[in-house]
Amino acid sequence: MTSTTTGLPDRYRPISQAAPDEETATGVIRSWRARDRVLNRDVALRVHTPGGPAAREWISRALTAGGLATPALSMVYDAAEGTGGDGPGGAAYVVNEWIEGTTLRERLARGGPLPEREARSLVRRLAEGVAEAHRVGLAVGGLTPEHVVLRPGGMVGLLSVPAATGSVQGDIEALGALLELALTGSEGTAGGAPAIASPDLAALVRRARSTDPAARLSSAATMVALLAERHRGGQTGPQEATAPDPLSDSGWVRRVHERSEPVDETRGAGATQAVHPATAAGAHRAGPPGSGLLPPVPPAARPRTGDGRWPVAEDEEDAGLDWGPTPLAALDDASGQTSPSSARRRLALVGLPLLALVVVVALAVWIGKNMMSVAGSVDAPQGSTPSVTAPATSSAAAPPAGQAVAAGGPVPIADASVYDPYGDGQPENDREVPLTHDGDRATSWSTVTYRGSERFGNLKPGVGVLYDLGAPQALGGVSITTGQPGTSVEVRTGTGPDGGLDAFPVAASADLTGSDTLTFSQPVTARYLLVWITGLVPAGDGFTGSLAEVSPLAAG
């Protein structure tokens, strides 16, 4: 039996048209809010007329989207190509999850531009879903304020996935346009539209919307990393929302601009170059003039630290940076002469890192000599030293965090936390995480219970625990114990705690059997180790996964 309104199976009963008709090169797409009579739920129903070969590419893209599990994109429940023509069964259709909420267009019309933190979060969550689609070769399309829905609880979703047409670069440009719209309430900067107040976000929008291959962002994953909050802890209070922190990025950039001539956007002859606004990406480690802290420096002079707090992109173009002349040039006198204060800053910039390096080398030599002396003076009885190839049974036996360990031995864990970039902001038994490295296999951390599918109820691709080793370590593998055999995991490593999942390359993967040692194909030097759970096992009336003991192993 078919619907007389759509020519589709009677299972889907149209309630109301959800969007204007969309004219495409292959036909017309009409969107409905409909009722699924079998599962008794509302769905988004899109009908392509004609069906058959004309709609084949669209249906193929929809089937690819059906394999995604990300809260930012509406799930694809059903799709059929049809047989062509206008008769019953002749139209192609895609059935999407119906997302309740307010569209971005409605939110802006009612309340004006979004606060910076809210705009960052909205576009970042949307970009995470787009990046996941790009990972499987799918261009999403349809990234418009009419299709972006603000869900309850701060979540965001995109209706009509995928659109009739789309491209990867088009998705990135659309994300930049959405960020600009969310921040200013206007589309495009022409015609006197409001400027974006934050220099680093303004630079990011320019990069995302650039048509120059040498300047534009290369991936949606890069945008996710750049929009991520620099500090994980704490919530922004009302004072932060209304008054910039003088030590924040914008505060530092503003003070540098006050001490220098205005930036000549055309970079004409004789223009004094101030610190580029995009240096705000690293400015949270610097302080204002006179504070005793160093100003931000370009990548060529910037040391990479292991604490994960310095935002370094894979390539500086993707980070939206345009350094120009050295930032110290902005601190010179307008006459072209270097002021005494500028000279002191140059000396501090060059001298202090060298002094720190000398101190570190001297300290390392002294510690090495003393350790060798102590080791040589101890006559340990035979059999008292455990074999370095013995499996790790307790992280409590490992040396202090950051200290060198024996080849193949356990690497100490300094800290651990739940890593849930695709979550809805709710806790995932966070307080139990220390049980995964307490030396007791009888205690464990587990995910919350998901229903409907071992793939996290088709709500997200996974969740994990991120381990901080205190300092970069040469790793050769990891020992994992679980009380739920069958749990699927990926072991990933990274140099910092922030960024999307792509910032942590996969070093090993397995379906756990209970007590497993996963060996890396080659040693990996990293400070952070992520045990990323991708598949759960049945437990009661749902599915969960657990980690009882996790012990990183040093490279042999």
C-alpha positions as CSV (number, residue, x, y, z in Angstrom):
1,M,0.0,0.0,0.0
2,T,1.4,3.4,-0.9
3,S,0.8,7.0,0.3
4,T,-1.1,9.1,-2.2
5,T,0.8,12.2,-1.0
6,T,4.3,10.9,-1.7
7,G,4.0,7.7,-3.7
8,L,5.9,5.9,-1.0
9,P,5.1,2.9,1.3
10,D,2.2,3.6,3.6
11,R,4.5,3.0,6.6
12,Y,5.5,6.7,6.4
13,R,2.6,9.1,6.8
14,P,3.5,12.8,5.9
15,I,2.5,15.3,8.6
16,S,3.7,18.6,7.2
17,Q,6.2,19.9,4.7
18,A,9.4,20.7,6.5
19,A,11.3,22.7,3.9
20,P,10.8,24.4,0.5
21,D,11.2,22.2,-2.5
22,E,14.8,21.8,-3.6
23,E,15.6,21.9,-7.3
24,T,18.6,19.8,-8.2
25,A,20.3,18.8,-11.4
26,T,18.7,15.3,-11.2
27,G,15.2,16.2,-10.0
28,V,13.2,17.8,-7.2
29,I,13.6,16.9,-3.5
30,R,10.6,17.5,-1.2
31,S,11.1,17.3,2.6
32,W,8.4,16.2,5.0
33,R,8.0,15.7,8.7
34,A,6.4,12.2,8.7
35,R,5.3,9.5,11.1
36,D,6.8,6.1,11.0
37,R,3.7,3.9,11.8
38,V,5.7,0.8,12.5
39,L,8.1,2.3,15.1
40,N,5.7,5.0,16.2
41,R,8.1,7.9,15.9
42,D,8.5,11.1,13.9
43,V,11.0,11.0,11.1
44,A,12.4,13.4,8.4
45,L,11.3,12.1,5.0
46,R,12.9,13.4,1.8
47,V,11.5,12.3,-1.6
48,H,13.5,12.6,-4.8
49,T,11.4,12.7,-8.0
50,P,12.1,10.9,-10.3
51,G,13.6,7.8,-8.7
52,G,15.8,5.2,-10.4
53,P,19.1,6.1,-12.0
54,A,18.6,9.8,-11.5
55,A,18.6,9.4,-7.8
56,R,21.3,6.7,-7.6
57,E,24.2,8.9,-6.5
58,W,22.1,10.6,-3.8
59,I,21.0,7.2,-2.4
60,S,24.6,5.9,-2.5
61,R,25.7,8.8,-0.4
62,A,22.8,8.3,2.0
63,L,23.7,4.7,2.5
64,T,27.3,5.8,3.4
65,A,25.9,8.3,5.9
66,G,23.9,5.5,7.4
67,G,27.1,3.9,8.7
68,L,28.0,7.0,10.7
69,A,27.4,7.3,14.5
70,T,27.8,10.9,15.5
71,P,25.3,13.1,17.4
72,A,26.0,16.1,15.2
73,L,24.5,14.5,12.1
74,S,20.9,13.1,11.9
75,M,20.9,9.4,11.6
76,V,19.8,7.7,8.3
77,Y,17.2,5.1,9.1
78,D,16.1,4.0,5.6
79,A,16.8,4.7,1.9
80,A,15.5,3.3,-1.4
81,E,16.3,4.2,-5.0
82,G,12.9,3.4,-6.4
83,T,12.2,2.4,-10.0
84,G,12.0,5.7,-11.7
85,G,9.0,7.5,-13.0
86,D,6.1,9.1,-11.1
87,G,4.0,6.1,-10.3
88,P,3.8,4.2,-7.0
89,G,7.2,3.1,-5.8
90,G,8.8,5.2,-8.5
91,A,10.3,7.9,-6.2
92,A,13.5,7.6,-4.3
93,Y,13.5,8.5,-0.7
94,V,15.8,8.9,2.4
95,V,14.4,8.6,6.0
96,N,16.3,10.6,8.6
97,E,16.1,11.0,12.4
98,W,13.8,13.9,13.2
99,I,15.7,16.3,15.5
100,E,13.7,18.4,17.9
101,G,15.0,21.8,18.8
102,T,15.4,25.4,17.5
103,T,17.1,26.1,14.2
104,L,20.1,28.4,14.2
105,R,18.2,30.8,12.0
106,E,15.4,31.0,14.6
107,R,17.8,31.4,17.5
108,L,19.6,34.3,15.9
109,A,16.4,36.0,14.9
110,R,15.1,35.7,18.5
111,G,18.2,36.5,20.5
112,G,20.9,38.0,18.2
113,P,24.5,36.8,17.9
114,L,25.7,34.0,20.2
115,P,28.3,34.5,22.9
116,E,31.8,33.5,21.8
117,R,31.9,30.4,23.9
118,E,28.5,29.2,22.7
119,A,29.4,29.9,19.1
120,R,32.7,28.0,19.4
121,S,31.0,25.0,21.0
122,L,28.2,24.9,18.4
123,V,30.5,25.0,15.3
124,R,33.0,22.6,16.9
125,R,30.4,20.0,17.6
126,L,29.1,20.3,14.1
127,A,32.6,20.2,12.6
128,E,33.2,16.9,14.6
129,G,30.4,15.3,12.8
130,V,31.5,16.7,9.4
131,A,35.1,15.5,10.0
132,E,33.7,12.0,10.8
133,A,31.8,12.0,7.5
134,H,34.9,13.2,5.6
135,R,36.9,10.4,7.2
136,V,34.7,7.8,5.3
137,G,34.8,9.9,2.1
138,L,31.4,11.5,2.4
139,A,30.8,15.2,1.7
140,V,27.8,16.3,3.9
141,G,26.4,19.4,2.2
142,G,23.4,21.3,3.4
143,L,25.3,23.2,6.1
144,T,22.9,26.1,6.4
145,P,21.4,27.9,9.4
146,E,17.9,26.5,8.5
147,H,19.3,22.9,8.8
148,V,21.4,23.4,11.9
149,V,19.3,22.6,15.0
150,L,20.2,23.5,18.6
151,R,19.1,20.5,20.7
152,P,18.3,20.7,24.4
153,G,21.3,20.3,26.7
154,G,23.7,22.3,24.4
155,M,23.9,19.6,21.7
156,V,23.7,20.4,18.0
157,G,22.4,18.4,15.0
158,L,22.2,18.7,11.3
159,L,19.0,17.8,9.4
160,S,18.8,16.3,5.9
161,V,22.0,14.2,5.9
162,P,23.4,14.1,3.2
163,A,22.2,16.9,1.0
164,A,21.6,16.4,-2.7
165,T,25.1,17.6,-3.5
166,G,28.2,18.6,-1.6
167,S,32.0,18.7,-1.5
168,V,34.6,18.5,1.2
169,Q,35.9,22.0,0.6
170,G,32.4,23.3,0.4
171,D,31.6,21.8,3.8
172,I,34.7,23.6,5.3
173,E,33.6,26.9,3.8
174,A,30.1,26.4,5.1
175,L,31.4,25.8,8.6
176,G,33.3,29.1,8.4
177,A,30.2,30.9,7.2
178,L,28.2,29.4,10.1
179,L,30.8,30.5,12.6
180,E,30.7,34.0,11.2
181,L,26.9,34.0,11.3
182,A,26.8,32.7,14.9
183,L,29.2,35.4,16.1
184,T,27.8,38.4,14.2
185,G,24.3,37.5,13.3
186,S,25.0,38.5,9.7
187,E,26.2,36.5,6.7
188,G,29.3,37.8,5.0
189,T,31.4,40.8,5.9
190,A,30.4,43.0,2.9
191,G,28.0,45.9,3.2
192,G,29.1,47.0,6.6
193,A,28.3,43.7,8.4
194,P,29.6,43.5,12.0
195,A,33.2,42.4,12.4
196,I,34.1,39.4,14.5
197,A,35.5,40.7,17.9
198,S,37.9,37.8,18.5
199,P,41.0,38.1,16.3
200,D,41.8,34.4,16.3
201,L,38.2,33.5,15.3
202,A,38.2,36.1,12.6
203,A,41.4,34.6,11.2
204,L,39.8,31.1,11.4
205,V,36.8,32.3,9.4
206,R,39.0,33.9,6.7
207,R,41.0,30.6,6.4
208,A,37.8,28.5,6.2
209,R,36.2,30.6,3.6
210,S,39.4,31.3,1.5
211,T,39.5,30.1,-2.1
212,D,43.3,30.2,-2.1
213,P,44.6,26.6,-1.8
214,A,47.7,27.9,-0.1
215,A,45.8,29.7,2.6
216,R,42.6,27.8,3.3
217,L,42.0,25.1,5.9
218,S,42.8,21.6,4.7
219,S,40.3,19.7,6.8
220,A,37.3,19.9,9.1
221,A,39.4,18.1,11.7
222,T,41.7,21.1,11.9
223,M,38.8,23.3,12.6
224,V,37.7,21.0,15.4
225,A,41.2,21.3,17.0
226,L,41.3,25.1,16.6
227,L,37.9,25.6,18.1
228,A,38.5,23.3,21.1
229,E,38.7,25.0,24.5
230,R,42.2,25.6,25.6
231,H,41.5,24.8,29.2
232,R,39.4,21.8,30.1
233,G,38.5,22.7,33.6
234,G,36.1,25.3,34.9
235,Q,33.1,27.1,33.5
236,T,33.0,30.6,32.3
237,G,31.4,33.0,34.7
238,P,29.4,36.1,34.0
239,Q,32.4,38.3,34.6
240,E,34.4,36.5,31.9
241,A,31.6,36.8,29.4
242,T,31.5,40.6,29.8
243,A,35.0,41.7,30.6
244,P,38.1,40.2,28.8
245,D,40.8,38.7,31.1
246,P,43.9,40.9,30.7
247,L,46.0,37.8,30.5
248,S,43.8,36.1,27.9
249,D,44.6,36.0,24.2
250,S,42.5,39.0,23.2
251,G,43.9,41.0,26.2
252,W,47.5,40.3,25.2
253,V,46.9,41.1,21.6
254,R,45.1,44.2,22.5
255,R,48.0,45.4,24.7
256,V,50.5,44.7,22.0
257,H,48.5,46.7,19.5
258,E,48.3,49.6,22.0
259,R,52.1,49.7,22.1
260,S,52.5,49.5,18.3
261,E,51.3,51.2,15.2
262,P,48.2,49.9,13.5
263,V,48.6,46.9,11.3
264,D,48.6,47.8,7.6
265,E,46.3,45.1,6.1
266,T,47.9,45.7,2.7
267,R,51.4,45.4,4.1
268,G,52.5,48.4,2.1
269,A,56.0,49.8,2.1
270,G,57.0,51.3,5.5
271,A,54.1,49.7,7.4
272,T,54.9,48.7,10.9
273,Q,53.9,45.0,11.4
274,A,52.3,44.3,14.8
275,V,51.7,40.9,16.3
276,H,49.3,39.2,13.9
277,P,45.9,38.5,15.7
278,A,46.2,34.8,14.9
279,T,49.1,34.6,17.4
280,A,46.3,34.5,19.9
281,A,46.4,30.7,19.3
282,G,49.4,30.5,21.6
283,A,49.2,33.7,23.6
284,H,47.7,32.2,26.7
285,R,51.3,31.3,27.8
286,A,52.4,34.9,27.5
287,G,51.7,37.9,29.7
288,P,51.3,41.6,29.1
289,P,54.3,43.9,28.9
290,G,56.0,44.3,32.3
291,S,54.6,41.0,33.7
292,G,57.9,39.2,33.3
293,L,56.4,36.6,30.9
294,L,57.6,36.1,27.4
295,P,55.5,37.2,24.4
296,P,54.3,34.6,21.9
297,V,57.0,33.6,19.3
298,P,56.7,32.2,15.8
299,P,56.9,28.4,15.2
300,A,60.5,28.6,14.1
301,A,61.5,29.7,17.6
302,R,58.8,28.1,19.6
303,P,59.8,25.0,21.6
304,R,57.4,22.1,21.6
305,T,56.6,21.2,25.2
306,G,55.2,17.9,26.4
307,D,52.4,19.3,28.6
308,G,49.9,19.4,25.8
309,R,48.9,23.0,26.5
310,W,50.7,24.7,23.7
311,P,48.5,24.6,20.6
312,V,50.7,23.4,17.7
313,A,49.0,22.4,14.4
314,E,50.4,19.9,11.9
315,D,51.1,22.8,9.6
316,E,50.9,26.5,10.4
317,E,48.7,27.2,7.4
318,D,46.0,25.0,8.8
319,A,46.3,26.8,12.2
320,G,45.3,30.0,10.5
321,L,48.6,31.8,11.3
322,D,50.2,34.5,9.2
323,W,53.3,35.5,11.2
324,G,54.8,38.1,8.9
325,P,57.9,39.7,10.4
326,T,59.0,38.7,13.9
327,P,56.5,39.8,16.5
328,L,59.3,41.7,18.3
329,A,59.4,44.2,15.5
330,A,56.1,45.5,16.8
331,L,57.8,46.5,20.0
332,D,60.4,48.7,18.4
333,D,60.1,52.5,18.4
334,A,58.3,54.0,15.5
335,S,61.5,55.8,14.6
336,G,63.0,52.4,13.6
337,Q,65.4,52.4,16.6
338,T,65.3,49.5,19.0
339,S,64.3,50.8,22.5
340,P,66.1,49.5,25.6
341,S,63.0,47.6,26.7
342,S,62.8,46.0,23.3
343,A,66.5,45.0,23.5
344,R,65.8,43.5,27.0
345,R,63.0,41.5,25.5
346,R,65.2,40.2,22.7
347,L,67.8,39.2,25.3
348,A,65.2,37.5,27.4
349,L,63.8,35.7,24.4
350,V,67.2,34.3,23.3
351,G,69.0,34.1,26.7
352,L,66.4,32.5,29.0
353,P,65.8,29.4,26.8
354,L,69.6,28.9,26.4
355,L,70.0,29.2,30.2
356,A,67.2,26.8,30.8
357,L,68.7,24.3,28.4
358,V,72.1,24.5,30.1
359,V,70.5,23.9,33.5
360,V,68.5,20.9,32.2
361,V,71.6,19.3,30.6
362,A,73.7,19.9,33.8
363,L,70.9,18.4,36.0
364,A,70.6,15.4,33.7
365,V,74.3,14.7,33.8
366,W,74.4,15.0,37.6
367,I,71.4,12.7,38.0
368,G,72.9,10.2,35.6
369,K,76.2,10.0,37.4
370,N,74.6,9.6,40.8
371,M,72.3,6.9,39.6
372,M,75.2,5.0,38.1
373,S,77.2,5.4,41.2
374,V,74.4,4.0,43.4
375,A,73.7,1.2,41.0
376,G,77.3,0.2,41.0
377,S,77.6,0.2,44.8
378,V,74.6,-2.2,45.4
379,D,75.3,-5.9,45.4
380,A,71.8,-7.3,44.8
381,P,71.3,-11.0,45.7
382,Q,70.7,-13.3,42.7
383,G,67.0,-13.6,41.8
384,S,66.0,-10.3,43.6
385,T,65.6,-8.4,40.3
386,P,62.5,-9.2,38.3
387,S,62.7,-9.9,34.6
388,V,61.9,-6.9,32.4
389,T,59.9,-9.2,30.2
390,A,57.5,-10.2,33.0
391,P,54.0,-9.0,32.4
392,A,53.0,-5.9,34.4
393,T,50.6,-6.8,37.2
394,S,50.6,-3.6,39.1
395,S,51.2,0.0,38.2
396,A,52.2,0.6,41.8
397,A,55.5,-1.1,41.1
398,A,56.4,1.4,38.4
399,P,58.9,4.2,39.1
400,P,57.6,7.8,39.6
401,A,55.9,9.5,36.7
402,G,58.4,11.0,34.2
403,Q,61.3,8.9,35.3
404,A,63.1,6.6,32.8
405,V,62.0,2.9,33.0
406,A,63.5,-0.4,32.0
407,A,62.9,-1.7,28.5
408,G,59.6,-3.6,28.4
409,G,58.8,-2.5,32.0
410,P,55.7,-0.7,33.1
411,V,55.5,3.1,32.5
412,P,54.0,5.0,35.5
413,I,50.7,6.9,35.0
414,A,50.6,10.4,36.4
415,D,46.9,11.0,35.8
416,A,43.9,9.7,33.9
417,S,40.5,11.1,32.7
418,V,37.5,10.1,30.6
419,Y,37.9,11.1,26.9
420,D,34.5,11.6,25.4
421,P,34.6,14.1,22.4
422,Y,31.4,12.7,20.9
423,G,29.4,12.6,24.2
424,D,26.5,14.7,25.3
425,G,28.4,16.3,28.2
426,Q,27.0,13.8,30.8
427,P,29.5,11.9,33.1
428,E,30.7,8.5,32.0
429,N,31.5,7.1,35.5
430,D,34.4,9.6,35.7
431,R,35.1,9.0,39.4
432,E,36.0,5.4,38.7
433,V,38.8,6.2,36.2
434,P,41.6,5.9,38.9
435,L,40.6,2.3,39.4
436,T,42.1,1.5,36.0
437,H,45.6,2.0,37.3
438,D,45.4,1.4,41.1
439,G,47.2,-2.0,40.9
440,D,44.0,-4.0,41.8
441,R,42.5,-6.1,39.0
442,A,39.4,-6.6,41.1
443,T,38.4,-2.9,40.7
444,S,37.5,-1.4,37.3
445,W,36.0,1.5,35.4
446,S,33.1,0.9,33.1
447,T,31.1,2.8,30.6
448,V,27.5,3.6,31.3
449,T,24.9,1.2,29.9
450,Y,23.9,1.7,26.3
451,R,20.8,0.1,24.8
452,G,19.9,-1.1,21.3
453,S,23.4,-1.7,19.9
454,E,26.9,-2.7,21.0
455,R,28.1,0.4,19.0
456,F,27.1,2.7,21.9
457,G,23.4,2.6,20.9
458,N,24.4,4.2,17.6
459,L,24.9,7.4,19.5
460,K,28.6,7.9,19.1
461,P,31.7,6.0,17.8
462,G,33.3,5.4,21.1
463,V,34.6,6.6,24.5
464,G,37.9,6.1,26.2
465,V,40.3,6.8,29.0
466,L,43.2,9.2,28.4
467,Y,46.4,8.5,30.4
468,D,49.0,11.2,31.2
469,L,52.5,9.7,31.6
470,G,53.9,12.9,33.1
471,A,56.5,13.3,30.3
472,P,57.1,11.9,26.8
473,Q,58.0,8.2,26.9
474,A,59.2,5.6,24.4
475,L,56.4,3.1,24.4
476,G,56.4,-0.4,23.0
477,G,52.9,-1.6,24.0
478,V,50.3,-1.7,26.7
479,S,48.9,-4.3,29.1
480,I,45.1,-4.3,29.5
481,T,42.9,-6.2,31.9
482,T,39.2,-6.3,31.6
483,G,36.3,-8.0,33.4
484,Q,34.3,-8.0,30.2
485,P,36.0,-10.1,27.5
486,G,34.9,-9.1,24.0
487,T,35.3,-5.4,24.6
488,S,36.9,-3.9,21.4
489,V,39.6,-1.2,21.9
490,E,42.0,0.9,20.0
491,V,45.2,2.0,21.7
492,R,46.1,5.5,20.5
493,T,49.0,7.9,21.4
494,G,49.4,11.6,21.4
495,T,51.6,14.5,22.5
496,G,48.8,16.6,24.0
497,P,45.5,16.1,25.8
498,D,43.4,18.3,23.5
499,G,42.1,18.0,20.0
500,G,39.8,15.5,18.2
501,L,40.2,11.8,17.9
502,D,42.4,12.2,14.8
503,A,45.1,13.8,17.0
504,F,45.7,10.4,18.5
505,P,47.0,7.9,15.9
506,V,46.2,4.3,16.4
507,A,49.1,2.2,17.6
508,A,47.3,-1.1,18.2
509,S,43.8,-2.6,18.4
510,A,42.2,-5.8,19.7
511,D,39.1,-7.5,21.0
512,L,40.1,-8.1,24.6
513,T,40.1,-11.6,26.0
514,G,40.5,-10.7,29.7
515,S,44.3,-10.1,30.2
516,D,46.1,-8.9,27.0
517,T,49.4,-7.4,26.1
518,L,49.1,-5.3,22.9
519,T,52.5,-4.7,21.2
520,F,53.1,-1.8,18.9
521,S,54.5,-2.5,15.5
522,Q,57.2,0.0,16.2
523,P,58.1,2.2,19.3
524,V,56.1,5.4,19.7
525,T,57.3,8.4,21.8
526,A,54.3,10.0,23.4
527,R,53.2,11.5,26.7
528,Y,49.5,10.6,26.4
529,L,48.1,7.1,25.8
530,L,44.4,6.7,24.9
531,V,42.5,3.5,25.4
532,W,39.6,4.1,23.0
533,I,36.7,1.6,23.4
534,T,34.9,1.0,20.0
535,G,32.7,-2.0,20.8
536,L,30.7,-3.0,23.9
537,V,29.5,-6.4,25.2
538,P,26.1,-7.5,26.5
539,A,25.5,-6.7,30.2
540,G,22.0,-7.0,31.7
541,D,19.5,-5.2,29.5
542,G,22.1,-3.3,27.5
543,F,25.8,-3.1,26.6
544,T,28.9,-1.9,28.5
545,G,32.7,-2.1,28.3
546,S,35.2,-1.9,31.2
547,L,38.9,-1.5,32.0
548,A,40.3,-3.1,35.2
549,E,44.0,-2.4,34.8
550,V,45.9,-0.5,32.1
551,S,49.7,-0.5,32.2
552,P,51.8,1.2,29.4
553,L,55.0,-0.7,28.6
554,A,58.3,0.9,27.7
555,A,59.9,0.2,24.3
556,G,62.3,-2.7,24.4
